[in-house]
Amino acid sequence: MLNETVRAGRGSLEITADGVQYSLGICGGATFSLRSKIPGGGTTLVDFQLKATDSISLEDIVGESGMVDLWAEAHEDAADERDMRLSVKKESAGLGSRFDAEQFRMLVENCLVEADGKVIIDFEGVESISLSFADELIRKLVSKYGLIGFMQRFRMENLSRECAAAINAVTKQ
């Protein structure tokens, strides 16, 4: 992949490992050469340069099917791969402030781009959230997408009685 990136970026690449050198020049020609052993052994040197004025499309290099979003893949729901699951406990920096909720809400909304199904907001292990957290997260999602749109795009799971009470209180307003 690095080789193709350097070619696309009209740059240069030099890899030297245990006395063997691979070079890819700006003209695209690749060469192998044997050099004297590098002192210390086991040393690998990778030097590559790209022309900063040229744009490079990663899709052109690896092909559309070659790119994998590992973060999105790790958040696919086990029951339905079209859904994405976000853990409030693991993914939110805190449960008491609007700032923490805003950061988590942006993550939730970004997941809509990746999810073919719903975004599951998982409250497992969360005993309570503040009213301001509930307002910033849930009420703003409901306001933005409407009640029906929210129900079509999102699902909340593992809500404690206290979390449900906070969410009910802010959505009634």
C-alpha positions as CSV (number, residue, x, y, z in Angstrom):
1,M,0.0,0.0,0.0
2,L,2.9,2.4,0.8
3,N,4.4,1.5,-2.6
4,E,1.2,2.5,-4.4
5,T,0.8,5.6,-2.3
6,V,4.3,6.8,-3.2
7,R,3.6,6.0,-6.9
8,A,0.4,8.0,-6.8
9,G,2.1,10.9,-4.9
10,R,5.0,10.9,-7.4
11,G,7.4,10.6,-4.5
12,S,10.2,8.3,-3.4
13,L,10.5,5.3,-1.1
14,E,13.6,3.7,0.4
15,I,13.5,0.7,2.7
16,T,16.7,-0.8,4.0
17,A,16.6,-3.9,6.2
18,D,19.5,-6.2,7.1
19,G,21.6,-5.0,4.2
20,V,18.9,-5.3,1.5
21,Q,17.6,-2.1,0.1
22,Y,14.4,-1.5,-1.9
23,S,14.1,1.9,-3.7
24,L,11.2,3.4,-5.6
25,G,12.1,6.5,-7.4
26,I,10.0,9.4,-8.6
27,C,9.8,8.0,-12.1
28,G,8.1,4.9,-10.7
29,G,11.0,2.5,-11.3
30,A,11.7,0.0,-8.5
31,T,15.1,-1.4,-7.7
32,F,16.5,-3.9,-5.3
33,S,20.1,-3.7,-4.3
34,L,22.4,-5.5,-1.7
35,R,24.3,-3.2,0.6
36,S,26.7,-4.0,3.3
37,K,25.2,-5.1,6.6
38,I,24.0,-2.3,8.8
39,P,25.8,-2.3,12.1
40,G,23.7,-3.6,15.0
41,G,21.7,-5.9,12.8
42,G,17.9,-6.1,12.9
43,T,17.6,-2.4,12.0
44,T,15.0,-1.3,9.4
45,L,15.0,2.1,7.9
46,V,11.9,3.4,6.0
47,D,12.1,6.7,4.2
48,F,9.4,8.0,2.0
49,Q,8.5,11.3,0.5
50,L,5.4,12.5,-1.3
51,K,4.9,15.6,-3.4
52,A,2.8,17.8,-1.1
53,T,1.1,19.8,-3.8
54,D,-0.6,16.7,-5.3
55,S,-3.7,15.2,-3.8
56,I,-3.9,11.4,-3.4
57,S,-7.1,9.4,-3.4
58,L,-6.9,6.5,-1.0
59,E,-9.7,4.8,-2.9
60,D,-7.6,5.0,-6.1
61,I,-4.8,3.2,-4.3
62,V,-6.6,0.4,-2.4
63,G,-9.8,0.3,-4.4
64,E,-13.2,0.9,-2.9
65,S,-13.6,-2.5,-1.4
66,G,-10.1,-2.5,0.1
67,M,-10.8,0.1,2.8
68,V,-12.1,-1.1,6.1
69,D,-13.2,1.2,8.9
70,L,-12.0,-0.7,11.9
71,W,-13.7,1.6,14.4
72,A,-17.1,1.2,12.7
73,E,-16.5,-2.6,12.4
74,A,-15.8,-2.8,16.1
75,H,-19.1,-1.0,16.8
76,E,-21.3,-3.2,14.7
77,D,-24.0,-4.8,16.7
78,A,-23.6,-8.6,17.1
79,A,-27.3,-9.3,16.6
80,D,-27.6,-7.2,13.4
81,E,-24.5,-6.0,11.5
82,R,-26.6,-3.1,10.0
83,D,-26.9,-1.6,13.5
84,M,-24.1,0.2,15.3
85,R,-23.9,0.0,19.1
86,L,-22.4,2.8,21.3
87,S,-21.8,2.3,25.0
88,V,-22.6,5.4,27.0
89,K,-20.4,4.1,29.8
90,K,-17.4,3.4,27.6
91,E,-17.7,6.1,24.9
92,S,-18.7,9.1,27.0
93,A,-16.2,11.1,29.0
94,G,-18.7,11.7,31.7
95,L,-22.4,11.5,32.5
96,G,-23.1,14.8,34.3
97,S,-22.3,17.7,31.9
98,R,-23.7,19.1,28.7
99,F,-20.3,19.2,27.3
100,D,-19.8,15.4,27.8
101,A,-23.3,14.8,26.3
102,E,-22.6,17.0,23.3
103,Q,-19.4,15.1,22.5
104,F,-21.2,11.8,22.8
105,R,-24.2,13.1,20.7
106,M,-21.8,14.1,17.9
107,L,-20.4,10.5,18.0
108,V,-24.0,9.1,17.9
109,E,-24.9,11.3,14.9
110,N,-21.7,10.4,13.1
111,C,-22.6,6.8,13.4
112,L,-25.7,7.4,11.4
113,V,-23.5,7.7,8.4
114,E,-22.0,4.3,9.0
115,A,-25.2,2.4,10.1
116,D,-27.5,0.9,7.6
117,G,-29.9,0.2,10.4
118,K,-30.2,1.9,13.8
119,V,-27.7,3.4,16.2
120,I,-28.2,1.6,19.5
121,I,-27.4,3.8,22.5
122,D,-26.5,1.3,25.2
123,F,-26.8,2.4,28.8
124,E,-25.5,-0.8,30.3
125,G,-23.6,-0.2,33.6
126,V,-24.9,3.4,33.8
127,E,-27.0,3.9,37.0
128,S,-27.9,7.5,36.5
129,I,-27.3,10.6,34.2
130,S,-27.9,14.2,34.9
131,L,-30.9,16.1,33.5
132,S,-28.5,18.3,31.5
133,F,-26.8,15.2,30.0
134,A,-30.2,13.7,29.1
135,D,-31.4,17.0,27.6
136,E,-28.2,17.5,25.5
137,L,-28.2,13.9,24.3
138,I,-31.7,12.6,23.9
139,R,-33.9,15.8,23.8
140,K,-31.7,17.3,21.1
141,L,-31.8,14.2,19.0
142,V,-35.6,14.1,19.3
143,S,-35.8,17.8,18.4
144,K,-33.5,17.3,15.4
145,Y,-35.0,14.2,13.9
146,G,-38.6,14.4,15.3
147,L,-40.1,11.7,17.5
148,I,-40.8,9.3,14.6
149,G,-37.4,9.9,13.0
150,F,-35.7,9.3,16.4
151,M,-37.5,6.0,16.8
152,Q,-36.6,5.0,13.3
153,R,-32.9,5.8,13.6
154,F,-32.1,5.2,17.3
155,R,-32.8,2.6,20.0
156,M,-31.9,2.9,23.7
157,E,-31.1,-0.3,25.6
158,N,-30.3,-1.2,29.2
159,L,-31.8,1.9,30.7
160,S,-31.8,2.0,34.5
161,R,-34.9,3.3,36.2
162,E,-33.0,6.5,37.1
163,C,-31.7,7.1,33.5
164,A,-35.3,6.5,32.1
165,A,-36.7,9.0,34.6
166,A,-34.1,11.7,33.5
167,I,-34.9,11.1,29.8
168,N,-38.7,11.1,30.5
169,A,-38.3,14.4,32.4
170,V,-36.5,16.2,29.6
171,T,-38.6,14.9,26.8
172,K,-41.8,15.9,28.5
173,Q,-40.6,19.5,28.4
